[in-house]
Amino acid sequence: MTSVQNVPYEELEVGQKANFQRSVTERDIQLFAEVSGDRNPVHLDADYAATTQFKERIAHGMLTGALISAAIATTLPGPGTIYLGQNLSFTRPVKLGDQLTVELEVLEKLPKNRVRIGTVVLNQDGKAVVKGEAEVMAPTEKLDIELPALPPITIG
């Protein structure tokens, strides 16, 4: 298990940053298609994807958005955070094998424990694939918790 600490509202500072990394795998794309129901062939069918402007399969845009959610939930502010809103601009395709880094930055502390966070996802070449902003409700209490293990999943 992995232990994580959050950053409660009172400890957050404008300009504070954190990041989160994840590689995009075949399994990620298959699982996201299964969970979301998004079976667009540009994500799942190599022959079809070869006929598109991308020339190969790409990850679901919202899979990348989900990585932003994971970064907020586990790094800044971390456990206990409530997601209130997010805007996203998809600037480049994400391909299988891409190593993504989610960068978070506290932009503004708002009333009622709300926080505006800048969100950027970079690929392994340092190029932005997603840009946006999130609004969250930060936790009020310090937490140091063990993240639950994920169950094994098979795709049949």
GIJOBEL-V173790 format. One record per residue. N is the residue number from 0. RES is the residue in one small letter. OMEGA is omega in degrees with one decimal (* if undefined). BURIAL is b if it has 16 or more other C-alpha atoms within 10 Angstrom, else e. D_FIRST is the distance of its C-alpha to the first C-alpha in whole Angstrom. Layout:
N;RES;OMEGA;BURIAL;D_FIRST
N;RES;OMEGA;BURIAL;D_FIRST
//
This chain:
0;m;-179.6;e;0
1;t;177.8;e;4
2;s;177.2;e;7
3;v;174.7;e;10
4;q;175.7;b;13
5;n;174.7;b;16
6;v;-178.7;b;20
7;p;-176.4;b;22
8;y;-176.1;b;26
9;e;-178.9;e;28
10;e;179.9;e;26
11;l;178.4;b;26
12;e;175.2;e;29
13;v;-177.4;e;31
14;g;178.3;e;30
15;q;-175.1;e;26
16;k;173.0;b;24
17;a;174.5;e;21
18;n;-173.7;b;20
19;f;-177.9;b;17
20;q;178.6;e;18
21;r;172.2;e;17
22;s;178.5;e;20
23;v;-176.6;b;22
24;t;173.9;e;22
25;e;-179.9;e;24
26;r;178.4;e;21
27;d;-177.6;e;20
28;i;178.5;b;24
29;q;-179.9;b;25
30;l;179.7;b;22
31;f;177.0;b;23
32;a;179.9;b;27
33;e;-176.6;e;26
34;v;-175.0;e;24
35;s;-173.6;e;27
36;g;-179.9;e;30
37;d;-178.4;e;31
38;r;175.9;e;32
39;n;-176.4;e;34
40;p;177.4;e;36
41;v;178.2;b;35
42;h;-167.7;b;31
43;l;-172.7;b;32
44;d;-176.2;e;35
45;a;-179.6;e;36
46;d;177.9;e;40
47;y;-176.9;e;40
48;a;179.1;b;38
49;a;-179.2;e;40
50;t;-177.8;e;43
51;t;178.1;e;41
52;q;-177.9;e;41
53;f;177.9;e;38
54;k;176.9;e;39
55;e;179.8;b;36
56;r;176.0;b;33
57;i;177.4;b;31
58;a;173.5;b;28
59;h;177.0;b;28
60;g;-177.3;b;29
61;m;170.2;e;27
62;l;176.9;b;24
63;t;175.7;b;24
64;g;178.9;b;24
65;a;176.7;e;21
66;l;174.9;b;19
67;i;177.5;b;21
68;s;179.3;b;20
69;a;179.4;e;16
70;a;179.2;b;17
71;i;-176.5;b;19
72;a;-174.1;b;16
73;t;-176.4;b;13
74;t;-175.2;b;16
75;l;-1.7;b;19
76;p;176.0;b;20
77;g;-175.3;b;16
78;p;-178.5;b;15
79;g;179.6;b;18
80;t;176.4;b;20
81;i;179.1;b;23
82;y;179.8;b;24
83;l;-179.0;e;28
84;g;-178.8;e;29
85;q;166.4;b;29
86;n;-175.7;e;32
87;l;168.4;b;31
88;s;-180.0;e;33
89;f;-171.2;b;33
90;t;178.6;e;34
91;r;176.3;e;34
92;p;173.8;b;32
93;v;-175.9;b;29
94;k;175.9;b;29
95;l;179.8;b;27
96;g;178.7;e;25
97;d;174.5;b;25
98;q;-175.1;b;23
99;l;174.2;b;22
100;t;174.9;b;22
101;v;176.3;b;22
102;e;179.3;b;24
103;l;175.8;b;24
104;e;176.5;b;27
105;v;-179.0;b;28
106;l;-175.2;b;31
107;e;171.2;b;32
108;k;-176.2;b;32
109;l;176.8;e;33
110;p;175.3;e;34
111;k;176.3;e;32
112;n;178.6;e;29
113;r;-176.9;b;29
114;v;174.2;b;28
115;r;-174.7;b;30
116;i;172.3;b;27
117;g;-177.9;b;29
118;t;176.8;b;27
119;v;174.3;b;27
120;v;-179.3;b;26
121;l;173.2;b;27
122;n;-176.4;b;27
123;q;177.5;e;27
124;d;-179.8;e;31
125;g;-179.9;e;30
126;k;-179.3;e;32
127;a;174.9;b;31
128;v;176.9;b;30
129;v;173.6;b;29
130;k;177.4;b;31
131;g;176.8;b;31
132;e;175.8;b;30
133;a;167.8;b;28
134;e;-177.9;b;28
135;v;168.7;b;26
136;m;-177.0;b;26
137;a;176.8;b;24
138;p;178.9;b;22
139;t;-179.5;e;24
140;e;176.5;e;22
141;k;177.7;b;19
142;l;172.0;e;16
143;d;-172.1;e;13
144;i;172.8;e;10
145;e;176.0;e;6
146;l;179.0;e;6
147;p;175.7;e;6
148;a;176.2;e;6
149;l;178.7;e;9
150;p;174.9;e;12
151;p;-178.8;e;14
152;i;174.6;e;17
153;t;178.1;e;21
154;i;-174.9;e;24
155;g;*;e;27
//
